[in-house]
Amino acid sequence: MFYRPEYRDDDQDPLQQELNRLYDYGQDLETRILHRSRLNLFHHLMHDLIREAVVRRFDRALDIGCNAGGYSRMLSDFGFREVDGLDIETELIARAVATFASDAPGATRHFRVENAEELQADSRYDFVLCTEVIEHTARPGLVIDNLCRALAPGGIAVVTLPNAFSLPFGKAALKYRLQGRHDDPVFEDHLRYPFWRARGLFAGSGLRLLRTTGTNLVFDATTLRLLHRTPLFVPINRVQFALARHWPLKYVAQFFFMVWQRPV
């Protein structure tokens, strides 16, 4: 498999070096750690969904907002025979194609430039992934409509959004507002979605919510600077990762994951 969960931050690890290259966050400690936390959670979640036979069909998967293609490769490694990745950024798609595209029978991975709000889903997918995308769109309802249309009956969708109802975002928002800032639209997008609003986006979609989970309870730029190179970092990372996956702490984790199913 391309990916394996890790709770250290090892600059000598070839996988971490590859992730740094793909996602351009080698010098950004906070982004690097938090992205690895989301990758870890997705890896654990997929193992659970497959083991419990929630995910049972592995013909086609769609990765909406695939970025540089890492999640698409993970879906392929989990057994999906055809994976389509799309993203609005031409440079990211070029990177995904160069690194992960494949025409191998039973493990095809294709990437294309496409806006999630204009998705033309001519066929149905057994699995749809949409991670950290909806909060950055002008018409989130349209993205969800497109996602639902692309999902085959009985299919599974994993959708993730930032959770404004979390300690890391709460601290960052307080600092941002005390400084009187209004110059970071990406950060402001994140603050629009506490977990209940993320769930509420799917009201009327016809999808059934199967489970929720989350990741990152405490890490932000300040705590990471204090803990990163100390012996406490790895055990704290492991413990807070485990706690954030479960009720009730998943509702105050920085990133909120939802598993939806389209009824047969």
N, C-alpha and C positions, 0 to 999 in steps of 0.2 A: 504494500500500500504506500501511496505517496505520503500520507499523513499519519502521525502518531501523537497522542496527547503528551504534553510536557508541562511541568510546573516550574522548572528552572528557567533562567534566561541566559543561555549559554551561547556566547558569540562564536564558539568553535564548532557548534553543532551544524552539520551540513544542511539539515532541514531548516534551521533558523536562518542560516545564511541565504538559502533559496527564498524563504518568505520575505526577508529583508529586501532582496533584489526585486521580487515580484511586486511588492506593495510599497516600496520606497520609504520604509519607516525605520531603517537601521539606526538613525540618530534620534528618533523620537521614542523615548522610553515608554511613555504612557500609551501611545497608540499601539506600539509593539506588544506590550503586555496584555492590553485589553483585547486586541484582535486574537491573540493566542488563546485567551480565555473563551472567546466565542467559538473559535475552531474546536477547542477541547469539548465544549458543551455540545456542539453539533455532532461531533464524533460519538460521544456517549449516547446522545439522544437517538442517533440512527441505529446504534447497536441495540438499544432497548426496543425500538420500534420493530426491528427485524426479528429479534428474539421472541417478542410477544406476538408476532404475526400480525401486527398492525399494518406494516408494509409487507405485502405479499406478491405484488406484481412488479416485475423489473424490466419491462420492455422499454419504456421511454420516460425520461426525466427532463424537466425544464428548469434552468437556473436563471431567474429574472434578476438582472443587476449583477451579473457574474463577475464584474471587476476583472482581475487578472486570471481568473479561471481556476483558482484553488479549490473552491467548493465543487465545481463541476467535475474536477478530477476525483475528488472524494466520492461523489455520487457514482462515478464510473467504477471506482474501486469497491464500492459496496454492492456492485453487481448489476447496475442498470446498463442495458445493452446499447442504448442510444441516449446520449445526453446533448441537449442543445443549450448553449449559454448565450445570453444577450445582454448588451450594455449600451448605454448611450454614448460612451466615450470611445472614440476611434482608437486612441493610443492603447487603452486597456485591452480592447479586443485584439489588437495586433500582438500584444504581449501574450494574451491567452492562446492565440493561434500558434505563435512561435513555440510556446512551452508545452501545451497540452493537447492540441488538436490531434485527432487520430481517425483513421479510416479502417482500423483493424476490425474484422468481423466480431461482433459480440462486445466490442468496447469502442464504439465510435463516439467521438466528441467533436462537435461542430460549434463554431462561434460566429455571431453576427452582430453588427451594429443595429440596434433597434431601441426605440423609446418604449418604456413599459406602458405609457399612456396610449400608445398607438399599436400595441401588440396585435399582430394578425395571426391568431392561432387557428390554422387551417386543420389541425388534427389535435387529438386529445393526448394527454400525458397521464401516466400512472402516478407521477410524483412531481410536485412543483415546489421549488425553493425560492423564497423572496426574503432576503436578509439585508436589513439596514437600507432599504430602498424607499418604502412608502413615505417616510417622513420628509423626503427630499423632493416629492412630486407636487405639482400644482393642483392635480386632480386625483387625490388618493382613491376616491370612490371609483373612478374609471379604471385605475390600476387593479383594484379588487375585482371589478366586473370582468376585466380581461383575464385575470388569474382564474376566476371561477369558470369562465368559458373554456379555458385551456385544460381544466382538470377533468379527467374521465370519471364517469360514475364509479364510486367506490375508491377513487384516488385520494391520495394524501397530500396535503400542503403543509409545509413548515414555513411560518412567517415570523420574522423577528423585527422588533422596533426598539428604540431606546426608551427607557422608562424614566420620565421626569420625576416620578415619585420615588427617588432613591437618594441616598446620602451623597454619592459623588456628584450627581447632577444638582442636588440641592445646594451643596457648598459652592459649586462653580457658578450657579445662577445668582447666589447672593453676592459673590464677589463681582460678577459682571454688572449687576444692577447698582451696587454701591459705587462702582466706577463710572456710572452713567453711560455705559457703552450701548451702542446700537449698530455695531460695525461687523458683526459675525453672523450672517444669515444661516450658515450651516448649524452653528450652535443653537441659534434661536429655533430652527426646525426641530432639534432634539427636544427642546423644552415644551413643544406642543403636545407631547404624547405621554402622559401618565398611563400606567398599564390599563386602567379601565377605559380610556379612550381608544387604546389600541384594540381591545376586545370589541368595543362598540362600533368600530369601523365595519365589522362584519355582520352587524345586525341587518337582517333582511337578505343576506347573501345566499341563504339556503344551505350553507355549510354547517357541519356539526363540530363543535369544539370537543376534542378528545382529551387534551391535556395542555398544561402550561408549565413552564420552568423558567429559570433565569440564571444569570451569572454576573459576578462582580458586586460584592457588597460594600467594599471599603476602599479599593485602590483608586487614587487619583494622583495627579502630578506630585502633590506634597508628600503623601504617604509613600509613594514609590521612591522618591528621592531619599527619604529617611530609611527605608527598609531594604532597598534593592540589593545592596552588596553586603547585607548582614546575614548571619545564620538563620534569622527569623523569617526571611522572605519565603523560602520554599514551604515550610510547614504552615505559615499563615495563608499562603496561596492555596495550598491543598485544602485546608479546613474551610476557608471562606468559599471556595469553589463547591465543595460538597454541601455546605449549608444552603447556599443560594439556589440549589436545584429543587428544594422542597418547600412545602407550605410551612409557615407563612412567609418565610424570608424571600421566597421567589418574587413576592409582590413588592419588595423594596430593593431588588437587584437592579443594576444599572441597565441591563439588557434583558428584554422580556421575549420569550420564545412561545409561540402558540402552534399547536398541531391541530389542523382542521381536516375534516373528511367530507367529500361530496357523497351524499346518499346514493345508493344504487337505484 
